[in-house]
Amino acid sequence: MTFLFFLISFFFFFFFYSSSSQKICPNCGLQKVPYPLSTNPNCGNPDYTLKCHNQKLYFNALNGTSYLVLKINPQTQKLVIQTQPWLPNQCITQDFPVSEGLWLNQSLPFNISSQNTIFIFNCSPRLLVSPLNCTRSSLCHEYLEYSGRVDPARVLQCANTINPCCTFIAGGLPSAYKIRLHSSGCRAFRSIINLENEKPAKEWEEGVEIQWAPPPEPVCKTQTDCSGESKCEITEKGISRCICNRRYCWDHVLGVCSKKGISKTGFPVKISIGVVLFFVAAVVMATVTIGKSRRIRRKAEVAKKREELFKSNSGMKSARMFTLKELKTSTNGFSKDRILGIGGFGEVYKGNLPDGTIIAVKSAKVGNIKSTQQVLNEVAILSQVNHKNLVQLLGCCIEAEQPLMIYEFISKGTLYQHLHKESSNFLNWQLRVKICLQTAEALAYLHNSAHTPIYHRDIKSTNILLDDEFNAKVSDFGLSRLARPGLSHVSTCAQGTLGF
């Protein structure tokens, strides 16, 4: 089996990848440095620079702070950095006096991922009236008291009746590029990756997850800067890059031009290829057959559960069940040029039905449990309401890997686009007052007139849509809460993007 694995690995590398790839940087101590990350000008991509010092790898942020890199995953294009240590006998982290927290350079291809749950400590009392969760139920208290990572004396300094601690989810602007500490705000922070409430605090993974954008082809000045599988050509942006030849394509993970086909070789090599392919084909066929049957069975079970869930909502009886095929047709295969917007938990596509109806299709991110729960939550909310200033749910699709929701298409975009001059239409004061009034009417309906009171919890200009006559339509109910009878209390704390 070891020899067979060696043959398969050799065949895959030799025939599918160019031998002259972009230079991968040497290890930094025990830490591998995959492409495009770079530790010196002669390897990797200089836009993805890290620092190797004393056999340890560091991520450089703005204002002179560096964070130790704990691990790197080139397949997901993410790395995890360690938060700064505490100052002695204080609830203050070392990056507070140096740089006022973690600040990323927005011109570089790094950003803080939305998988980080941020705890901020030793905060000003004024944050008690902010959109952040600074209540006693905030998970930051569970971290302080039960994680075993904070000594008892510091716990009292980090959160008390005067100086609270708060919790928020990173990823939305501005927290995609900074976690700010300030003397009039908070003075320390910690981050938990993929926080799971059901796990004890001692098992939470601490660190800040940073993701990077896929690197483009390398920059070149002459053909000598490129491998034999690429040519130095000027791109649309006027920058010369090593563009892969006709039978090759750019692999941004390995930093190579990957072959689309297999070139002709001598007879002995053909025999070796035949032997390897035979074993590979046998293993692949067996794996595919078993996997396919499992996927079909699992897909049928998931579809059945979803259908039962949707039908259990009486409001969904009149809603239409769309097929995945007709949604793919209407969105041109979920083409990127059909994307209307991208939120923290999925994308929204514009679609055209055969009868001429224009729709908006909302898709949760594949594999993201939170986004699936939010889409299903939105079904439960919208299936119970009917108001002229709430976005209308037309139907859903349960055949896709993640549930798809279909809404009426609102032509004028978001209020945010008009307020920040991303649209050519100018909103005069009369229209602005009208939009405010209609939004208030929609919220009043949710709070007082719906059968079960509903709290939206994420009202902001990006979640208010405008139709052809500039009528407001409140949307995005993924973070909403139902105040069901019998509950002792409901958390109405603001959720979603920090700052609203």
C-alpha positions in Angstrom: 0.0 0.0 0.0 2.9 2.4 0.8 4.4 1.7 -2.7 1.0 2.2 -4.3 0.5 5.5 -2.5 4.0 6.6 -3.7 3.1 5.8 -7.3 -0.2 7.6 -7.1 1.4 10.7 -5.6 4.2 10.7 -8.2 1.7 10.4 -11.0 -0.5 13.2 -9.7 2.4 15.5 -9.2 4.2 14.8 -12.4 1.3 14.9 -14.8 -1.0 17.5 -13.3 1.4 20.1 -12.1 4.3 22.0 -13.5 7.7 21.3 -12.1 8.5 25.0 -11.9 5.9 26.3 -9.4 6.1 29.6 -7.6 8.7 29.4 -4.8 7.2 28.1 -1.5 8.9 29.6 1.5 10.9 27.3 3.8 9.4 26.2 7.1 9.6 28.7 10.1 10.7 26.3 12.9 8.1 23.5 12.8 5.5 25.7 11.0 5.0 25.2 7.3 4.5 28.3 5.2 2.3 27.4 2.3 1.8 29.5 -0.9 1.0 32.4 -1.2 2.2 33.3 2.3 5.7 34.9 2.3 8.5 35.3 4.8 11.0 36.9 2.5 11.0 38.7 -0.9 12.3 35.6 -2.7 9.3 33.3 -2.0 5.6 33.3 -1.9 3.6 36.4 -2.8 4.8 39.7 -1.2 1.2 40.9 -0.5 0.8 37.9 1.9 3.9 38.7 4.1 4.4 37.1 7.5 7.4 37.4 9.8 9.6 34.5 10.9 11.5 35.4 14.0 13.4 33.0 16.3 11.8 30.0 14.6 8.3 31.3 15.2 5.8 32.8 12.7 4.1 36.1 13.4 1.3 38.1 11.7 2.1 41.8 11.5 -0.9 44.1 12.2 -0.9 47.9 11.9 0.6 50.2 14.6 3.5 48.0 15.4 1.8 44.9 16.9 2.7 41.3 15.9 0.6 38.2 16.8 1.9 34.6 17.0 0.6 32.3 14.3 -0.8 29.1 15.9 -1.9 27.2 12.7 -2.4 27.6 9.0 -4.9 25.8 6.7 -4.0 26.5 3.0 -7.1 24.6 1.8 -9.6 27.0 3.5 -7.2 29.9 3.2 -7.2 30.7 6.9 -4.8 31.1 9.7 -5.2 31.4 13.5 -3.3 33.9 15.6 -2.9 34.1 19.3 -4.3 37.1 21.2 -1.9 39.3 23.2 -1.0 38.4 26.8 -2.4 40.3 29.8 -0.4 43.1 31.4 0.6 42.1 35.0 -2.2 42.4 37.6 -4.5 44.3 35.2 -7.4 43.5 32.9 -5.5 45.1 30.0 -4.0 43.2 27.0 -0.6 44.2 25.7 -1.9 45.5 22.4 -4.1 48.2 24.2 -1.2 50.7 25.0 0.7 49.8 21.8 -1.9 49.9 19.0 -5.4 50.1 20.7 -6.2 46.5 19.7 -6.0 44.5 16.5 -6.0 46.6 13.3 -5.6 45.1 9.8 -4.4 46.9 6.7 -7.5 47.0 4.4 -5.3 47.3 1.3 -3.9 43.8 2.0 -5.8 40.5 1.3 -6.4 39.6 4.9 -9.5 40.1 7.0 -11.0 38.8 10.3 -13.5 36.0 9.6 -17.1 35.8 10.8 -16.3 32.6 12.8 -14.8 34.7 15.6 -16.9 35.5 18.7 -15.2 38.5 20.4 -15.2 39.1 24.2 -14.2 42.6 25.2 -13.4 43.4 28.8 -12.9 46.3 31.3 -15.3 48.4 29.3 -16.7 51.9 29.9 -20.2 52.0 31.5 -21.5 53.8 28.4 -21.4 50.5 26.5 -24.3 49.3 28.5 -26.6 51.3 26.1 -24.7 50.1 23.0 -26.0 47.4 20.6 -23.5 45.0 22.0 -24.6 42.3 24.5 -23.2 43.7 27.8 -25.7 42.0 30.0 -25.1 39.5 32.8 -26.2 36.8 30.3 -23.3 37.7 27.9 -21.0 34.7 27.2 -18.0 36.8 28.2 -18.9 36.1 31.8 -18.9 32.4 31.2 -15.4 32.7 29.7 -14.1 34.7 32.6 -15.5 32.4 35.3 -15.3 28.9 33.8 -12.6 28.8 31.0 -9.8 28.4 33.5 -7.7 31.0 31.6 -8.3 34.0 33.8 -7.2 34.2 37.4 -9.9 35.2 40.0 -8.4 38.6 40.8 -8.4 39.6 37.1 -12.0 38.4 36.7 -13.2 41.1 39.0 -11.3 43.7 37.1 -12.6 42.6 33.7 -16.3 42.6 34.6 -18.1 44.3 37.4 -21.1 46.5 38.1 -19.2 49.6 36.9 -17.1 48.2 34.1 -18.9 45.5 32.1 -17.7 43.0 29.5 -19.5 42.6 26.2 -19.8 40.1 23.3 -20.2 40.4 19.5 -19.6 38.4 16.3 -16.8 39.7 14.1 -16.8 39.7 10.3 -19.1 42.7 9.4 -17.7 46.1 8.8 -15.9 47.5 10.7 -15.0 44.4 12.7 -13.7 42.6 9.6 -10.5 44.7 9.8 -10.2 45.8 13.4 -11.0 44.9 17.0 -10.6 48.3 18.7 -9.6 48.9 22.3 -9.8 52.4 23.7 -9.6 54.2 27.1 -13.2 55.4 26.6 -14.3 51.9 25.4 -12.8 48.6 26.4 -9.2 47.7 27.3 -8.8 44.0 26.6 -10.2 41.3 24.3 -10.3 37.6 23.7 -11.7 35.7 20.7 -13.3 32.2 20.4 -13.4 30.4 17.1 -16.6 28.6 16.1 -18.1 29.0 19.5 -20.5 26.3 20.5 -22.7 27.2 23.5 -23.3 23.6 24.4 -19.6 22.9 25.0 -18.1 23.9 28.4 -15.9 27.1 28.3 -12.8 25.0 28.9 -13.2 23.4 25.5 -13.6 26.6 23.5 -10.9 27.2 20.9 -9.2 30.5 21.7 -7.6 32.6 18.9 -8.4 35.0 16.1 -9.2 33.4 12.7 -7.8 35.4 9.8 -8.7 34.6 6.2 -7.0 35.6 3.0 -8.2 36.2 -0.5 -7.1 33.9 -3.3 -3.9 35.2 -4.9 -3.8 36.2 -8.6 -1.1 35.1 -11.0 2.4 36.4 -10.0 3.5 39.8 -11.3 6.3 39.8 -13.9 8.5 42.2 -15.8 9.8 39.9 -18.5 9.2 36.3 -19.7 12.2 35.1 -17.5 10.1 35.8 -14.4 7.6 33.2 -15.5 7.7 29.4 -15.8 7.6 27.6 -19.2 3.9 26.9 -18.7 3.0 30.6 -18.6 3.6 33.9 -20.5 4.2 37.4 -19.2 1.1 39.3 -20.4 -0.5 42.6 -19.5 -3.9 42.1 -17.8 -7.0 44.3 -18.0 -5.8 46.3 -15.0 -2.5 47.2 -16.8 -0.4 44.9 -14.6 1.9 42.3 -16.2 1.3 38.8 -14.8 2.4 35.3 -15.6 -0.7 34.0 -17.4 -1.0 30.2 -17.8 -0.8 28.8 -21.3 -3.8 27.4 -23.2 -3.7 23.9 -21.7 -3.0 25.1 -18.2 -5.0 26.8 -15.4 -3.9 28.8 -12.3 -3.9 26.9 -9.0 -3.9 29.6 -6.3 -3.4 27.0 -3.5 -0.1 25.5 -4.9 1.0 28.5 -6.8 1.4 26.6 -10.1 0.0 26.3 -13.6 -1.9 23.0 -13.5 -2.3 20.9 -16.6 -5.7 20.3 -18.0 -4.6 17.2 -19.8 -1.9 14.6 -19.9 1.0 14.9 -22.4 2.3 12.1 -24.5 5.1 10.0 -22.9 7.2 6.9 -23.6 6.0 3.3 -23.5 7.5 2.5 -20.0 5.8 5.5 -18.5 2.5 4.5 -20.2 2.7 1.1 -18.5 3.3 2.7 -15.1 0.4 5.1 -15.7 -1.9 2.2 -16.7 -1.1 0.3 -13.5 -1.6 3.3 -11.3 -4.8 4.3 -13.1 -6.2 0.8 -12.7 -5.8 0.8 -8.9 -7.0 4.4 -8.7 -10.0 3.8 -10.8 -11.0 0.7 -8.7 -10.6 2.7 -5.4 -12.4 5.7 -6.8 -15.3 3.7 -8.2 -15.9 1.9 -4.9 -15.7 5.1 -3.0 -17.9 7.0 -5.3 -20.5 4.2 -5.4 -20.7 4.0 -1.6 -20.6 7.8 -1.1 -23.3 8.4 -3.8 -25.7 5.9 -2.2 -25.1 7.5 1.3 -25.6 11.0 -0.1 -28.8 10.1 -1.9 -30.2 8.5 1.3 -29.0 11.5 3.4 -30.4 14.0 0.9 -33.8 12.3 0.9 -33.9 12.3 4.7 -32.9 16.0 4.9 -35.5 16.9 2.2 -38.2 15.0 4.0 -37.4 16.8 7.3 -37.3 20.2 5.7 -40.6 19.6 3.9 -42.2 18.5 7.2 -40.8 21.7 8.8 -42.1 24.0 6.1 -45.6 22.4 6.0 -45.8 22.6 9.8 -46.1 26.4 9.4 -49.7 27.1 8.4 -48.7 30.3 6.7 -46.6 28.3 4.2 -49.6 26.4 2.8 -50.1 29.0 0.1 -46.4 29.5 -0.6 -44.9 27.8 -3.7 -42.4 25.0 -3.6 -39.8 25.7 -6.2 -37.6 23.1 -7.8 -33.9 23.4 -7.8 -33.8 23.1 -11.6 -36.1 26.1 -12.2 -34.1 28.2 -9.8 -30.8 27.3 -11.5 -32.4 28.3 -14.8 -33.8 31.6 -13.5 -30.4 32.6 -11.9 -28.3 31.3 -14.8 -26.8 28.6 -12.6 -26.4 31.0 -9.6 -24.0 33.1 -11.7 -21.8 35.6 -9.9 -23.2 38.4 -12.1 -26.7 37.7 -10.7 -25.6 38.4 -7.1 -27.6 41.2 -5.5 -25.8 41.1 -2.2 -23.7 39.1 0.2 -24.5 38.9 3.9 -22.8 37.3 6.9 -24.7 34.0 6.3 -25.3 33.7 2.6 -25.9 35.3 -0.9 -28.9 36.8 -2.6 -29.4 36.2 -6.4 -31.6 37.9 -8.9 -33.8 35.5 -11.0 -36.2 35.7 -13.9 -39.1 33.1 -13.9 -40.6 32.0 -17.3 -43.7 34.1 -16.7 -41.6 37.2 -16.5 -41.7 37.5 -12.7 -38.5 38.9 -11.2 -37.5 37.2 -7.9 -34.7 37.3 -5.3 -33.3 34.0 -4.2 -31.6 33.8 -0.8 -29.1 30.9 -0.2 -27.4 29.9 3.0 -23.7 29.2 3.0 -22.9 25.6 2.4 -21.8 23.8 5.6 -22.6 26.8 7.8 -25.0 25.6 10.4 -25.8 29.1 11.7 -26.8 30.3 8.2 -29.1 27.3 7.7 -30.8 28.0 11.1 -31.2 31.7 10.2 -32.9 30.8 6.9 -35.2 28.4 8.6 -35.9 31.0 11.3 -36.8 33.5 8.5 -39.4 31.0 7.2 -41.0 30.7 10.6 -41.2 34.5 10.9 -42.4 35.5 7.4 -44.9 32.6 7.2 -46.9 34.4 10.0 -46.9 38.0 8.8 -48.5 40.0 6.1 -47.8 43.7 5.8 -47.2 46.1 2.9 -43.9 47.3 4.4 -42.5 43.8 5.0 -40.7 41.9 2.2 -43.0 39.2 0.8 -41.9 35.5 0.9 -43.0 33.8 -2.4 -41.8 30.3 -1.6 -38.9 28.0 -0.9 -36.8 25.1 -2.3 -35.8 22.1 -0.3 -33.9 20.2 -2.9 -30.6 22.1 -2.6 -27.8 21.2 -0.2 -28.9 24.2 1.8 -32.5 25.6 1.9 -33.3 28.4 -0.6 -35.8 31.1 0.0 -37.6 33.0 -2.8 -38.8 36.6 -2.3 -40.3 39.4 -4.3 -37.7 41.5 -6.1 -37.3 45.0 -4.7 -36.0 47.2 -7.5 -34.4 50.2 -5.9 -32.0 48.3 -3.7 -31.2 49.2 -0.1 -31.6 52.4 1.8 -27.9 52.3 2.6 -27.0 52.6 -1.1 -29.1 55.8 -1.4 -27.9 57.4 1.8 -24.3 56.8 0.9 -24.7 57.9 -2.7 -24.1 54.5 -4.2 -27.3 55.1 -6.2 -28.0 57.9 -8.7 -31.4 58.6 -7.0 -31.5 61.4 -4.4 -33.7 61.1 -1.4 -35.3 64.4 -0.4 -36.5 65.0 3.1 -40.1 64.1 2.2 -39.0 60.7 1.0 -36.8 60.1 4.0 -39.6 60.9 6.4 -41.9 58.6 4.4 -39.3 55.8 4.7 -38.9 56.3 8.4 -42.7 56.3 9.0 -43.2 53.1 6.9 -40.3 51.3 8.7 -41.8 52.3 12.0 -45.3 51.0 10.9 -43.7 47.7 9.9 -42.0 47.3 13.3 -45.1 48.4 15.2 -47.0 45.7 13.3 -44.4 43.1 14.2 -44.4 44.1 17.9 -48.1 44.6 18.4 -50.3 43.3 15.6 -48.6 40.0 14.6 -50.3 36.9 16.1 -47.1 36.2 18.1 -45.0 39.4 18.8 -41.8 39.4 16.7 -38.6 41.3 17.5 -36.4 42.0 14.4 -33.1 42.7 16.3 -31.2 43.7 13.2 -32.7 46.9 11.8 -30.2 48.9 9.7 -30.2 50.7 6.4 -28.9 47.6 4.5 -32.0 45.6 5.7 -34.5 48.3 4.5 -35.3 47.9 0.8 -37.0 50.4 -1.5 -39.4 49.6 -4.3 -40.1 51.6 -7.5 -42.1 54.3 -5.5 -39.6 54.4 -2.7 -41.8 52.5 -0.3 -39.9 50.8 2.5 -39.7 47.0 2.8 -38.1 45.6 5.9 -36.1 42.4 5.2 -33.7 39.9 6.6 -35.5 38.2 9.5 -32.7 35.6 10.1 -31.9 37.1 13.6 -35.4 37.8 14.7 -37.1 36.3 17.7 -40.6 35.2 18.4 -42.0 36.1 21.8 -44.0 32.9 22.2 -46.5 32.7 25.1 -45.2 31.1 28.2 -41.6 32.3 27.9 -40.3 34.0 31.0 -38.2 36.4 28.9 -36.9 37.0 25.3 -33.5 38.5 24.4 -34.2 41.6 22.3 -30.5 42.6 22.3 -29.4 43.9 18.9 -27.6 41.4 16.7 -25.8 41.4 13.3 -23.3 44.0 12.2 -21.5 46.0 14.9 -22.2 49.7 14.8 -26.0 49.6 14.1 
